[in-house]
Amino acid sequence: MKAVQIVFQNPDSALNRVRSVGQIIGRALYKLAHLSAARKDDRLHELMTAVTLEDRYVDAFPRQLSGA
């Protein structure tokens, strides 16, 4: 059984402020999906594309996503 976590709309209070979007999602992919580093990066790109978040946001911090 896989775990599911709610991500609330306010990125400043729901996400770790010192980690980038790529680090936050990448950690979840590593911990929950047990993906290798190469596969993790591919899956991260797939997920960002699926939610229409441009690749330039992979290095952005949660506070920078407001209105993105």
N, CA, C and O atoms as a GROMACS GRO file, in nm:
protein
  272
    1MET      N    1   0.084  -0.119   0.000
    1MET     CA    2   0.000   0.000   0.000
    1MET      C    3   0.089   0.124   0.000
    1MET      O    4   0.185   0.133   0.077
    2LYS      N    5   0.056   0.219  -0.085
    2LYS     CA    6   0.134   0.342  -0.093
    2LYS      C    7   0.068   0.451  -0.011
    2LYS      O    8  -0.055   0.455   0.002
    3ALA      N    9   0.148   0.538   0.043
    3ALA     CA   10   0.097   0.649   0.124
    3ALA      C   11   0.060   0.767   0.035
    3ALA      O   12   0.122   0.789  -0.069
    4VAL      N   13  -0.039   0.841   0.075
    4VAL     CA   14  -0.082   0.961   0.005
    4VAL      C   15  -0.079   1.076   0.104
    4VAL      O   16  -0.117   1.060   0.219
    5GLN      N   17  -0.034   1.190   0.058
    5GLN     CA   18  -0.027   1.306   0.144
    5GLN      C   19  -0.099   1.422   0.079
    5GLN      O   20  -0.087   1.444  -0.041
    6ILE      N   21  -0.173   1.497   0.158
    6ILE     CA   22  -0.240   1.617   0.109
    6ILE      C   23  -0.137   1.729   0.102
    6ILE      O   24  -0.059   1.748   0.195
    7VAL      N   25  -0.137   1.804  -0.008
    7VAL     CA   26  -0.054   1.923  -0.020
    7VAL      C   27  -0.150   2.041  -0.024
    7VAL      O   28  -0.224   2.059  -0.120
    8PHE      N   29  -0.147   2.120   0.080
    8PHE     CA   30  -0.239   2.232   0.091
    8PHE      C   31  -0.201   2.344  -0.005
    8PHE      O   32  -0.089   2.348  -0.056
    9GLN      N   33  -0.294   2.435  -0.031
    9GLN     CA   34  -0.277   2.539  -0.131
    9GLN      C   35  -0.174   2.645  -0.094
    9GLN      O   36  -0.116   2.707  -0.184
   10ASN      N   37  -0.149   2.668   0.032
   10ASN     CA   38  -0.054   2.771   0.072
   10ASN      C   39   0.087   2.711   0.076
   10ASN      O   40   0.121   2.644   0.174
   11PRO      N   41   0.169   2.733  -0.027
   11PRO     CA   42   0.300   2.669  -0.030
   11PRO      C   43   0.393   2.714   0.081
   11PRO      O   44   0.484   2.640   0.118
   12ASP      N   45   0.372   2.835   0.136
   12ASP     CA   46   0.460   2.883   0.243
   12ASP      C   47   0.442   2.806   0.372
   12ASP      O   48   0.537   2.793   0.449
   13SER      N   49   0.324   2.754   0.398
   13SER     CA   50   0.302   2.682   0.523
   13SER      C   51   0.300   2.530   0.504
   13SER      O   52   0.316   2.457   0.602
   14ALA      N   53   0.282   2.482   0.382
   14ALA     CA   54   0.268   2.338   0.359
   14ALA      C   55   0.398   2.270   0.317
   14ALA      O   56   0.413   2.150   0.337
   15LEU      N   57   0.491   2.343   0.259
   15LEU     CA   58   0.612   2.284   0.204
   15LEU      C   59   0.736   2.337   0.275
   15LEU      O   60   0.735   2.448   0.328
   16ASN      N   61   0.842   2.259   0.276
   16ASN     CA   62   0.968   2.299   0.338
   16ASN      C   63   1.028   2.416   0.261
   16ASN      O   64   1.059   2.403   0.142
   17ARG      N   65   1.044   2.528   0.326
   17ARG     CA   66   1.089   2.651   0.260
   17ARG      C   67   1.233   2.647   0.211
   17ARG      O   68   1.270   2.723   0.122
   18VAL      N   69   1.314   2.560   0.268
   18VAL     CA   70   1.456   2.559   0.231
   18VAL      C   71   1.486   2.461   0.118
   18VAL      O   72   1.601   2.450   0.075
   19ARG      N   73   1.386   2.391   0.072
   19ARG     CA   74   1.406   2.294  -0.037
   19ARG      C   75   1.335   2.342  -0.164
   19ARG      O   76   1.229   2.404  -0.158
   20SER      N   77   1.395   2.311  -0.276
   20SER     CA   78   1.336   2.348  -0.405
   20SER      C   79   1.222   2.252  -0.440
   20SER      O   80   1.207   2.147  -0.376
   21VAL      N   81   1.145   2.288  -0.539
   21VAL     CA   82   1.037   2.201  -0.587
   21VAL      C   83   1.093   2.065  -0.626
   21VAL      O   84   1.037   1.961  -0.591
   22GLY      N   85   1.203   2.065  -0.698
   22GLY     CA   86   1.265   1.939  -0.741
   22GLY      C   87   1.311   1.854  -0.625
   22GLY      O   88   1.296   1.732  -0.628
   23GLN      N   89   1.365   1.917  -0.522
   23GLN     CA   90   1.409   1.842  -0.404
   23GLN      C   91   1.290   1.782  -0.329
   23GLN      O   92   1.296   1.668  -0.284
   24ILE      N   93   1.184   1.859  -0.315
   24ILE     CA   94   1.065   1.813  -0.242
   24ILE      C   95   1.001   1.693  -0.313
   24ILE      O   96   0.974   1.590  -0.251
   25ILE      N   97   0.977   1.709  -0.442
   25ILE     CA   98   0.913   1.600  -0.518
   25ILE      C   99   1.010   1.483  -0.532
   25ILE      O  100   0.970   1.367  -0.521
   26GLY      N  101   1.136   1.512  -0.557
   26GLY     CA  102   1.237   1.407  -0.572
   26GLY      C  103   1.251   1.322  -0.448
   26GLY      O  104   1.267   1.201  -0.458
   27ARG      N  105   1.244   1.384  -0.331
   27ARG     CA  106   1.253   1.309  -0.206
   27ARG      C  107   1.135   1.212  -0.193
   27ARG      O  108   1.152   1.097  -0.153
   28ALA      N  109   1.017   1.260  -0.228
   28ALA     CA  110   0.899   1.173  -0.223
   28ALA      C  111   0.913   1.056  -0.321
   28ALA      O  112   0.877   0.943  -0.288
   29LEU      N  113   0.964   1.083  -0.439
   29LEU     CA  114   0.983   0.976  -0.537
   29LEU      C  115   1.084   0.874  -0.489
   29LEU      O  116   1.068   0.754  -0.512
   30TYR      N  117   1.188   0.920  -0.423
   30TYR     CA  118   1.291   0.830  -0.371
   30TYR      C  119   1.236   0.748  -0.255
   30TYR      O  120   1.253   0.626  -0.250
   31LYS      N  121   1.170   0.815  -0.161
   31LYS     CA  122   1.121   0.747  -0.040
   31LYS      C  123   1.002   0.657  -0.068
   31LYS      O  124   0.997   0.544  -0.017
   32LEU      N  125   0.905   0.702  -0.147
   32LEU     CA  126   0.782   0.627  -0.166
   32LEU      C  127   0.786   0.533  -0.285
   32LEU      O  128   0.731   0.423  -0.280
   33ALA      N  129   0.852   0.575  -0.393
   33ALA     CA  130   0.855   0.493  -0.514
   33ALA      C  131   0.986   0.416  -0.529
   33ALA      O  132   0.997   0.330  -0.615
   34HIS      N  133   1.085   0.447  -0.445
   34HIS     CA  134   1.214   0.379  -0.447
   34HIS      C  135   1.279   0.384  -0.585
   34HIS      O  136   1.330   0.283  -0.633
   35LEU      N  137   1.276   0.502  -0.647
   35LEU     CA  138   1.333   0.516  -0.781
   35LEU      C  139   1.482   0.549  -0.774
   35LEU      O  140   1.527   0.613  -0.679
   36SER      N  141   1.556   0.504  -0.872
   36SER     CA  142   1.698   0.538  -0.883
   36SER      C  143   1.708   0.687  -0.918
   36SER      O  144   1.610   0.750  -0.956
   37ALA      N  145   1.828   0.742  -0.905
   37ALA     CA  146   1.847   0.885  -0.932
   37ALA      C  147   1.808   0.920  -1.076
   37ALA      O  148   1.740   1.020  -1.099
   38ALA      N  149   1.850   0.839  -1.171
   38ALA     CA  150   1.818   0.867  -1.312
   38ALA      C  151   1.668   0.856  -1.337
   38ALA      O  152   1.609   0.943  -1.402
   39ARG      N  153   1.606   0.753  -1.287
   39ARG     CA  154   1.462   0.734  -1.307
   39ARG      C  155   1.382   0.840  -1.232
   39ARG      O  156   1.277   0.884  -1.278
   40LYS      N  157   1.432   0.882  -1.116
   40LYS     CA  158   1.366   0.986  -1.037
   40LYS      C  159   1.359   1.115  -1.117
   40LYS      O  160   1.255   1.181  -1.119
   41ASP      N  161   1.468   1.152  -1.182
   41ASP     CA  162   1.469   1.275  -1.262
   41ASP      C  163   1.371   1.266  -1.379
   41ASP      O  164   1.302   1.364  -1.409
   42ASP      N  165   1.366   1.150  -1.444
   42ASP     CA  166   1.270   1.131  -1.554
   42ASP      C  167   1.127   1.144  -1.504
   42ASP      O  168   1.044   1.210  -1.566
   43ARG      N  169   1.098   1.080  -1.391
   43ARG     CA  170   0.962   1.082  -1.336
   43ARG      C  171   0.926   1.221  -1.288
   43ARG      O  172   0.811   1.263  -1.302
   44LEU      N  173   1.021   1.293  -1.231
   44LEU     CA  174   0.998   1.431  -1.189
   44LEU      C  175   0.956   1.516  -1.308
   44LEU      O  176   0.862   1.595  -1.299
   45HIS      N  177   1.026   1.501  -1.420
   45HIS     CA  178   0.991   1.574  -1.542
   45HIS      C  179   0.851   1.535  -1.590
   45HIS      O  180   0.773   1.621  -1.629
   46GLU      N  181   0.819   1.406  -1.586
   46GLU     CA  182   0.686   1.359  -1.627
   46GLU      C  183   0.577   1.421  -1.541
   46GLU      O  184   0.474   1.465  -1.592
   47LEU      N  185   0.599   1.423  -1.410
   47LEU     CA  186   0.498   1.478  -1.318
   47LEU      C  187   0.480   1.629  -1.339
   47LEU      O  188   0.367   1.679  -1.337
   48MET      N  189   0.589   1.699  -1.357
   48MET     CA  190   0.579   1.844  -1.378
   48MET      C  191   0.507   1.875  -1.508
   48MET      O  192   0.429   1.970  -1.516
   49THR      N  193   0.532   1.795  -1.610
   49THR     CA  194   0.461   1.811  -1.737
   49THR      C  195   0.312   1.782  -1.719
   49THR      O  196   0.228   1.853  -1.774
   50ALA      N  197   0.280   1.679  -1.643
   50ALA     CA  198   0.140   1.641  -1.622
   50ALA      C  199   0.059   1.751  -1.553
   50ALA      O  200  -0.061   1.764  -1.578
   51VAL      N  201   0.123   1.828  -1.469
   51VAL     CA  202   0.051   1.936  -1.399
   51VAL      C  203   0.080   2.073  -1.461
   51VAL      O  204   0.053   2.176  -1.400
   52THR      N  205   0.134   2.072  -1.581
   52THR     CA  206   0.169   2.191  -1.660
   52THR      C  207   0.255   2.290  -1.582
   52THR      O  208   0.232   2.411  -1.585
   53LEU      N  209   0.354   2.237  -1.512
   53LEU     CA  210   0.452   2.320  -1.442
   53LEU      C  211   0.581   2.311  -1.523
   53LEU      O  212   0.637   2.204  -1.541
   54GLU      N  213   0.627   2.425  -1.571
   54GLU     CA  214   0.744   2.428  -1.658
   54GLU      C  215   0.869   2.381  -1.584
   54GLU      O  216   0.880   2.398  -1.462
   55ASP      N  217   0.962   2.323  -1.659
   55ASP     CA  218   1.086   2.272  -1.600
   55ASP      C  219   1.167   2.379  -1.528
   55ASP      O  220   1.246   2.347  -1.439
   56ARG      N  221   1.148   2.504  -1.564
   56ARG     CA  222   1.225   2.611  -1.498
   56ARG      C  223   1.189   2.623  -1.350
   56ARG      O  224   1.263   2.685  -1.274
   57TYR      N  225   1.077   2.565  -1.309
   57TYR     CA  226   1.037   2.572  -1.169
   57TYR      C  227   1.098   2.462  -1.084
   57TYR      O  228   1.078   2.462  -0.962
   58VAL      N  229   1.172   2.369  -1.142
   58VAL     CA  230   1.231   2.261  -1.066
   58VAL      C  231   1.328   2.314  -0.961
   58VAL      O  232   1.344   2.252  -0.855
   59ASP      N  233   1.394   2.426  -0.988
   59ASP     CA  234   1.488   2.485  -0.892
   59ASP      C  235   1.426   2.599  -0.811
   59ASP      O  236   1.494   2.664  -0.732
   60ALA      N  237   1.297   2.623  -0.830
   60ALA     CA  238   1.228   2.729  -0.756
   60ALA      C  239   1.191   2.680  -0.616
   60ALA      O  240   1.180   2.560  -0.590
   61PHE      N  241   1.172   2.775  -0.528
   61PHE     CA  242   1.130   2.744  -0.392
   61PHE      C  243   0.979   2.767  -0.380
   61PHE      O  244   0.922   2.844  -0.456
   62PRO      N  245   0.915   2.700  -0.285
   62PRO     CA  246   0.769   2.710  -0.273
   62PRO      C  247   0.717   2.855  -0.273
   62PRO      O  248   0.613   2.883  -0.333
   63ARG      N  249   0.787   2.946  -0.206
   63ARG     CA  250   0.740   3.085  -0.199
   63ARG      C  251   0.738   3.153  -0.336
   63ARG      O  252   0.671   3.254  -0.355
   64GLN      N  253   0.812   3.097  -0.431
   64GLN     CA  254   0.819   3.154  -0.566
   64GLN      C  255   0.708   3.103  -0.657
   64GLN      O  256   0.698   3.145  -0.772
   65LEU      N  257   0.625   3.013  -0.607
   65LEU     CA  258   0.520   2.955  -0.692
   65LEU      C  259   0.388   3.029  -0.687
   65LEU      O  260   0.299   3.001  -0.767
   66SER      N  261   0.373   3.121  -0.597
   66SER     CA  262   0.248   3.194  -0.587
   66SER      C  263   0.218   3.265  -0.718
   66SER      O  264   0.293   3.353  -0.761
   67GLY      N  265   0.108   3.228  -0.780
   67GLY     CA  266   0.070   3.290  -0.907
   67GLY      C  267   0.145   3.234  -1.027
   67GLY      O  268   0.134   3.289  -1.136
   68ALA      N  269   0.221   3.127  -1.008
   68ALA     CA  270   0.302   3.072  -1.118
   68ALA      C  271   0.217   3.010  -1.225
   68ALA      O  272   0.269   2.959  -1.324
   0.00000   0.00000   0.00000
